Amino acid sequence: MVPAQPKLFCQDCKTPLNLDGSLQHLNPAAFKILIDSTGSSLLPAPTVNQQIRPAYSADRREEYDRVSKDARSPSIKRTVASHGKLSSAPNKQSSTNPDMSFIMLNKSQVVVPDSQHTPSKRGKSKKKADDTAEDDDSYANQMETVTRLNEILSARSDIDHPICVECTERLIDQMQKRLTNSTRERDAYVDFLRQANADIPTDDELHQARSRLRKLEQREKSAFEELEKLEKEKSAMEAEILELDTQAHELDVKEEEFWVERNAYSEKLTRFQSDRDKLTNQFEHDSKQLERLRRANVYNDTFAIGHDGYFGTINGLRLGRLPDRPVEWSEINAAWGHTALLLATVADKLNFTFKGYELVPMGSTSRVLRYKNTSASSSDPAHAPKPKYDTYKLYSSGEFTLIVGSLFHRDFDNAMIGFLECLRQLIEYAKNTPIQLPDGSIVECPPIGFKIEKDKIGDGSIRLGGLGNQEESWTKACKLTLICCKFLLAHASNVNESRRRG
């Protein structure tokens, strides 16, 4: 049985290696030459040139210790023990991977027992076994020598041996880069050392530095004296500040009391001002209301006379009628009712009694009374005989009477003629009787430029019937009638305002 041959593996990529022929028969002299060429693993302690540079300072020593702790690890770290080392004891296996071990067989396991062979074969087998054992011992010695050489080389460098050719080339590239970096770093240190040596002060510079130091010490002494003086002043100022703080606290207390009193006074003043403003606003409102009431004219508000185109209006009711713009008789009747009420009110305000006529305002059914006996319309009707009168309707339903080819509104026309006579009497009274007030002032009636005679006012007749169509002329007469009533209404308003002011 052939024993397992030991093998060598690359310590980086674990590739099996073939042993070089120059290492198979390595004598002790060649072994020593290889060992001595690697040098000692221990580096001599560096010597410090005391004449060139003094001892390093403590901070630089601390910086060096800190950097030493962060030193880089070797390029190839030895992680696996040598696989080629032989064991002196037979049948002893390595503690590494079993695939990388070999087995040593002794002679008893190789030689065939005598009972199974003849004497001639026994001798041949024994001789063959002895030759095999001798070859195995020689190969084992060679492997042990090579393993020992690799261990020594690994101990004296930061590279684990053996390594293959590819790993060696890669390692050489890495070492070349490290060499370049180390060279650059060395040059930097050399430049720094040269600069440091050039910065060593001379005797003159030391003398000047000592002189500056003495001056600085003198200035420091003066500064300390001034500092002591300032500290004394500071203590005095702190005492003064403490006293001022006490006074400020007392003033704060007084200020708080003042603001409490001031707020109470302000609240009371605000309450009084609120009451005053309320009374002022109420007084202003009442004054405005009084002034508005003073300026108010109850006659104008009650009887609003105006116009709507060709029509005269009272309280928005048209008084008149045109062929192209017919007005409902109900509106005309209501307008005459307001006009009769206006004239009766003004006459009562001016203390005037119509002669021979009396207006009976009843809205849309107002009437005009014409007394047959003029004495019946005296101011004291209680002692007078019962008067006789004719009643004329101051309204119409649109019915008319046909007499000899003409249209007549006999009753309605007589009522309007009677109303026009009452208007004339009141205008004459207002013109001829100015009102004298208690203060001596006189209120006269404004001039009215329209002449009233029987059934005509101005140049138009108040009659609606007659020959031909007289609606346009009647409408104009009605408008002039309302204008005259407005003048009388203004006169009554002036009399009332003057009496109230007086």
C-alpha positions in Angstrom: 0.0 0.0 0.0 1.5 3.4 -1.1 1.5 6.1 1.6 -0.3 9.5 0.9 2.1 12.1 -0.4 2.2 15.4 1.5 1.3 18.5 -0.5 2.0 22.2 -0.2 -0.7 24.8 -0.7 -0.6 28.6 -1.4 -1.3 30.5 1.8 -3.3 33.1 -0.1 -5.5 31.3 -2.7 -5.1 27.7 -1.3 -3.9 26.4 -4.7 -1.7 23.2 -4.6 1.9 23.9 -5.3 4.6 21.9 -7.0 7.9 21.8 -5.2 10.8 23.3 -7.2 13.7 21.0 -8.0 16.2 23.2 -6.3 14.4 22.7 -3.0 14.2 18.9 -3.2 17.8 18.2 -2.3 18.6 21.2 0.0 21.8 20.6 2.0 22.4 22.4 5.3 24.7 25.0 3.8 22.1 26.1 1.2 19.5 26.2 4.0 21.6 28.5 6.1 22.3 30.8 3.2 18.5 31.2 2.5 17.9 31.8 6.2 20.6 34.4 6.6 19.5 36.3 3.5 16.2 37.2 5.2 17.9 39.0 8.1 16.8 39.1 11.7 13.1 39.5 12.6 13.9 41.9 15.4 14.8 45.4 14.4 17.4 47.3 16.3 16.2 50.0 18.6 16.4 53.4 16.8 18.9 55.9 18.2 18.0 59.5 18.6 20.4 62.2 17.6 20.3 64.6 20.6 22.5 67.1 18.9 20.2 67.5 15.9 16.8 67.6 17.6 15.7 67.7 21.2 13.4 65.1 22.8 9.9 65.0 21.4 7.2 66.8 23.2 4.4 65.0 25.1 1.7 65.9 22.5 3.8 64.4 19.7 4.4 61.2 21.7 0.6 61.0 22.2 0.0 61.5 18.5 2.5 58.8 17.7 0.9 56.3 20.1 -2.5 57.1 18.6 -1.3 56.5 15.1 0.5 53.3 16.1 -2.8 51.8 17.3 -4.3 52.4 13.9 -1.4 50.6 12.0 -2.4 48.7 8.9 -2.6 44.9 8.9 -0.1 42.8 6.8 -0.9 42.3 3.1 -1.3 38.5 3.6 -2.4 37.3 7.1 -1.3 33.9 8.2 -4.5 32.2 9.1 -3.7 28.5 8.4 -0.9 26.5 9.9 1.7 24.8 7.7 0.4 21.8 6.0 3.7 20.2 5.1 5.0 19.7 8.5 5.6 16.0 9.2 4.8 14.2 12.4 7.4 12.0 14.0 5.0 9.6 15.3 3.6 7.1 12.8 -0.1 7.2 11.9 -0.4 10.7 13.5 -2.6 13.0 11.4 -2.3 16.8 11.1 -4.9 19.0 12.9 -5.7 20.8 9.6 -7.9 19.8 6.8 -7.9 15.9 6.4 -7.6 16.3 2.6 -4.2 18.0 3.0 -2.7 15.2 5.3 -0.8 12.1 4.5 -0.4 8.7 6.3 2.9 7.0 7.3 2.8 3.2 7.2 5.3 1.2 9.1 7.0 -1.9 7.8 4.8 -4.3 9.6 1.8 -3.0 7.6 3.7 -3.3 4.3 5.3 -6.7 4.6 3.2 -9.7 3.9 3.0 -12.4 6.6 5.3 -15.5 6.2 2.5 -17.9 6.3 1.2 -16.6 3.0 4.4 -16.6 0.9 7.2 -18.8 0.0 10.8 -18.1 1.2 11.9 -16.7 -2.1 8.9 -14.4 -2.4 9.2 -13.4 1.2 12.7 -12.2 0.6 11.7 -10.2 -2.5 8.8 -8.6 -0.7 10.9 -7.6 2.3 13.4 -6.0 0.0 10.8 -4.0 -1.9 9.2 -2.8 1.4 12.5 -1.7 2.7 13.1 0.4 -0.5 9.7 2.0 -0.3 10.2 2.9 3.3 13.5 4.4 2.6 12.0 6.6 -0.2 9.2 7.7 2.0 11.6 8.8 4.7 13.7 10.8 2.2 10.6 12.6 0.8 9.3 13.3 4.3 12.6 14.8 5.3 12.6 17.0 2.2 9.1 18.2 3.0 10.0 18.9 6.6 13.0 20.9 5.5 10.8 22.9 3.1 8.1 23.4 5.7 10.7 24.6 8.2 12.1 27.0 5.7 8.7 28.5 5.0 7.9 28.9 8.7 11.2 30.8 9.2 10.5 33.0 6.2 7.0 33.7 7.5 8.2 34.5 11.0 10.7 37.0 9.7 8.3 38.9 7.4 4.6 39.8 7.3 4.0 37.4 4.4 2.9 33.8 4.9 4.9 31.3 2.8 4.6 29.4 0.6 2.7 31.4 -2.1 2.0 30.7 -5.8 3.4 32.7 -8.7 0.2 34.6 -9.4 -0.1 35.6 -5.7 3.5 36.5 -5.7 3.1 38.9 -8.7 0.0 40.4 -7.1 1.9 40.7 -3.8 4.8 42.4 -5.7 2.4 45.0 -7.1 1.0 45.7 -3.7 4.5 45.9 -2.2 5.5 48.3 -5.0 2.6 50.6 -4.3 3.4 50.5 -0.6 7.0 51.2 -1.4 5.9 54.3 -3.5 3.7 55.5 -0.6 6.4 54.9 1.9 9.0 56.7 -0.2 6.6 59.7 -0.6 6.0 59.7 3.1 9.7 59.4 3.8 10.4 62.4 1.6 7.7 64.4 3.4 9.2 63.5 6.8 12.7 64.4 5.5 11.4 67.8 4.3 9.6 68.4 7.6 12.8 67.4 9.5 14.8 69.8 7.4 12.4 72.6 8.0 12.3 71.8 11.7 16.1 71.9 11.9 16.0 75.2 10.0 13.5 76.7 12.5 15.8 76.2 15.5 16.3 79.7 16.9 19.7 81.3 17.2 21.3 83.0 20.2 20.2 86.4 19.0 16.7 85.2 18.4 16.6 83.7 21.9 17.9 87.0 23.4 15.2 88.9 21.5 12.5 86.4 22.6 13.6 86.7 26.2 13.5 90.5 25.9 10.0 90.4 24.5 9.0 87.9 27.3 10.2 90.4 29.9 8.3 93.2 28.3 5.2 91.0 28.1 5.6 90.0 31.8 5.8 93.7 32.7 2.7 94.4 30.7 1.0 91.5 32.3 1.9 92.9 35.8 0.5 96.3 34.8 -2.6 94.6 33.5 -3.0 92.7 36.7 -2.7 95.9 38.7 -5.3 97.6 36.5 -7.5 94.5 36.8 -7.4 94.7 40.6 -8.3 98.3 40.4 -11.2 97.6 38.0 -12.4 94.8 40.3 -12.5 97.2 43.2 -14.5 99.6 41.1 -16.7 96.7 40.1 -17.4 95.8 43.7 -18.3 99.4 44.4 -20.6 99.5 41.4 -22.2 96.2 42.4 -23.0 97.6 45.8 -24.4 100.7 44.2 -26.4 98.6 41.8 -27.8 96.6 44.7 -28.9 99.8 46.4 -30.5 101.0 43.1 -32.2 97.6 42.8 -33.7 98.1 46.2 -35.0 101.5 45.3 -36.3 100.2 42.0 -38.2 97.5 43.8 -39.8 100.1 46.0 -40.7 102.2 43.0 -42.2 99.1 41.3 -44.4 98.6 44.4 -45.5 102.2 44.3 -46.0 102.0 40.5 -48.2 98.9 40.9 -50.3 100.7 43.6 -50.5 103.7 41.2 -51.7 101.6 38.3 -54.3 99.9 40.5 -55.7 103.3 41.5 -55.4 104.6 38.0 -57.3 101.6 36.6 -60.0 102.1 39.2 -60.3 105.7 38.2 -60.1 104.9 34.5 -62.9 102.4 35.0 -65.0 104.9 36.8 -64.3 107.6 34.2 -65.1 105.2 31.4 -68.5 104.4 33.1 -69.2 108.1 33.4 -68.2 108.7 29.8 -70.4 105.9 28.7 -73.3 107.4 30.5 -72.5 110.8 29.1 -72.2 109.4 25.5 -75.4 107.6 25.9 -77.2 110.7 27.1 -75.5 112.7 24.4 -76.6 110.2 21.7 -80.1 110.2 23.1 -80.2 114.0 23.1 -78.9 114.2 19.6 -81.4 111.6 18.4 -84.2 113.5 20.2 -83.0 116.8 18.7 -82.9 115.4 15.2 -86.3 113.9 15.7 -87.6 117.2 17.0 -86.1 119.0 14.1 -87.5 116.5 11.7 -90.9 116.9 13.3 -90.6 120.6 13.2 -89.7 120.5 9.5 -92.5 118.0 8.8 -95.5 119.5 7.0 -98.6 117.5 7.8 -100.5 119.2 5.0 -97.9 118.3 2.3 -97.6 114.8 3.7 -101.4 114.4 3.7 -102.1 116.1 0.4 -99.2 115.5 -2.0 -100.0 117.5 -5.2 -98.0 116.9 -8.3 -98.4 116.1 -12.0 -98.2 113.1 -14.3 -97.5 114.6 -17.7 -100.6 116.6 -18.7 -102.6 115.4 -15.6 -102.6 117.0 -12.2 -102.3 114.5 -9.4 -103.2 114.5 -5.7 -101.8 111.6 -3.6 -100.9 109.9 -6.9 -104.5 110.0 -8.2 -104.9 111.6 -11.7 -107.6 114.3 -12.0 -108.7 114.6 -15.6 -109.3 112.6 -18.7 -108.1 112.6 -22.3 -109.3 110.8 -25.4 -106.0 109.0 -26.0 -105.4 108.4 -22.2 -108.7 107.5 -20.6 -108.6 107.5 -16.8 -111.0 105.3 -14.8 -113.8 107.2 -13.1 -113.1 105.6 -9.8 -109.6 107.3 -9.8 -111.2 110.6 -10.8 -113.8 110.4 -8.1 -111.1 109.6 -5.5 -109.0 112.5 -6.6 -112.0 114.9 -6.3 -112.6 113.5 -2.8 -109.0 114.3 -1.7 -109.3 117.7 -3.3 -112.6 118.5 -1.4 -111.0 117.3 1.9 -108.0 119.6 1.2 -110.0 122.7 0.6 -112.3 122.0 3.6 -109.2 121.5 5.9 -107.5 124.7 4.7 -110.7 126.7 5.2 -111.0 125.3 8.7 -107.4 126.1 9.5 -107.9 129.7 8.3 -111.2 130.0 10.2 -113.2 130.6 7.0 -116.8 129.7 6.2 -117.9 129.4 2.7 -120.9 131.6 1.7 -123.8 129.8 0.0 -121.8 126.5 -0.3 -120.6 123.7 1.9 -118.1 120.9 1.0 -118.9 117.4 2.2 -115.7 115.3 1.6 -116.7 111.7 1.6 -113.9 110.1 -0.4 -115.1 108.8 -3.8 -118.7 110.0 -3.1 -118.0 113.6 -2.0 -120.7 116.2 -2.4 -121.2 119.9 -2.7 -124.2 121.6 -1.0 -125.6 124.8 -2.4 -127.9 126.7 0.0 -130.9 128.4 -1.4 -131.0 130.8 1.5 -127.6 132.4 2.1 -128.5 133.2 5.7 -128.6 129.6 6.5 -124.9 129.3 6.3 -124.3 131.6 9.2 -121.7 130.8 11.8 -124.2 129.9 14.5 -126.4 127.2 12.9 -128.1 126.4 16.3 -130.2 129.5 16.2 -130.8 129.6 12.5 -133.8 128.0 10.7 -133.3 124.8 8.9 -131.6 125.6 5.6 -132.6 124.5 2.3 -130.0 123.4 -0.2 -129.4 121.4 -3.3 -127.0 118.5 -3.3 -124.6 118.0 -6.2 -122.5 114.9 -6.6 -118.8 115.6 -6.9 -118.3 112.2 -8.6 -119.5 110.6 -11.8 -120.0 107.1 -13.2 -119.4 108.1 -16.8 -123.2 108.4 -17.6 -124.3 111.5 -19.3 -127.6 113.2 -20.5 -128.2 113.9 -24.2 -129.9 117.2 -24.8 -130.4 118.6 -28.3 -127.4 116.7 -29.6 -125.1 117.6 -26.7 -123.7 115.5 -23.9 -124.1 116.9 -20.4 -123.0 115.8 -16.9 -125.4 118.2 -15.2 -125.0 117.1 -11.6 -121.2 116.5 -11.8 -120.7 119.9 -13.6 -122.8 121.8 -11.0 -120.7 120.2 -8.2 -117.4 121.2 -9.8 -118.7 124.8 -10.4 -119.7 124.9 -6.7 -116.2 123.7 -5.7 -114.6 126.3 -7.9 -116.7 129.0 -6.3 -115.6 127.8 -2.8 -112.0 127.9 -4.0 -112.4 131.5 -5.3 -113.9 132.6 -1.9 -111.0 131.1 0.0 -108.4 132.6 -2.2 -110.0 136.1 -1.9 -110.1 135.6 1.9 -106.5 134.6 2.1 -105.3 137.5 -0.1 -107.4 140.1 1.8 -106.9 138.8 5.3 -103.2 138.4 6.2 -102.6 136.5 9.4 -101.0 138.4 12.3 -99.1 136.3 14.8 -98.7 136.9 18.5 -95.2 138.2 18.0 -96.5 140.9 15.6 -95.3 139.2 12.4 -97.7 138.9 9.4 -98.1 135.9 7.2 -99.5 136.8 3.7 -100.8 134.4 1.1 -98.6 133.8 -1.8 -99.9 135.4 -5.1 -102.0 133.2 -7.2 -102.0 134.2 -10.9 -105.1 132.3 -12.0 -108.4 134.1 -12.3 -111.6 132.2 -11.3 -114.9 133.4 -12.7 -118.0 131.2 -12.5 -117.1 128.0 -14.3 -113.8 129.1 -15.7 -110.4 129.1 -14.2 -107.7 130.6 -16.3 -108.7 130.1 -19.8 -110.4 126.7 -19.4 -113.8 125.7 -18.2 -114.4 123.3 -15.4 -117.5 121.9 -17.2 -117.1 118.4 -18.7 -120.3 118.4 -20.8 -121.5 120.9 -23.4 -121.0 121.3 -27.1 -118.2 119.2 -28.5 -115.6 117.2 -26.7 -114.1 119.3 -23.9 -112.1 116.6 -22.0 -108.8 118.3 -22.8 -110.0 121.7 -21.6 -111.6 120.1 -18.5 -108.3 118.3 -17.7 -106.4 121.5 -17.9 -108.9 123.3 -15.6 -108.6 120.4 -13.1 -104.8 120.8 -13.1 -105.1 124.6 -12.5 -107.5 123.9 -9.7 -105.0 121.6 -8.0 -102.3 124.3 -8.4 -104.5 126.8 -6.6 -105.1 124.3 -3.9 -101.4 123.8 -3.5 -100.9 127.6 -3.0 -103.5 127.6 -0.3 -102.0 124.6 1.3 -98.6 126.3 1.4 -100.2 129.4 3.0 -101.8 127.2 5.6 -98.6 125.5 6.3 -96.8 128.8 6.8 -99.4 130.1 9.1 -99.2 126.9 11.2 -95.4 127.0 11.3 -95.3 130.6 12.3 -97.9 130.1 15.1 -95.9 127.1 16.4 -92.6 129.1 16.5 -94.3 132.1 18.0 
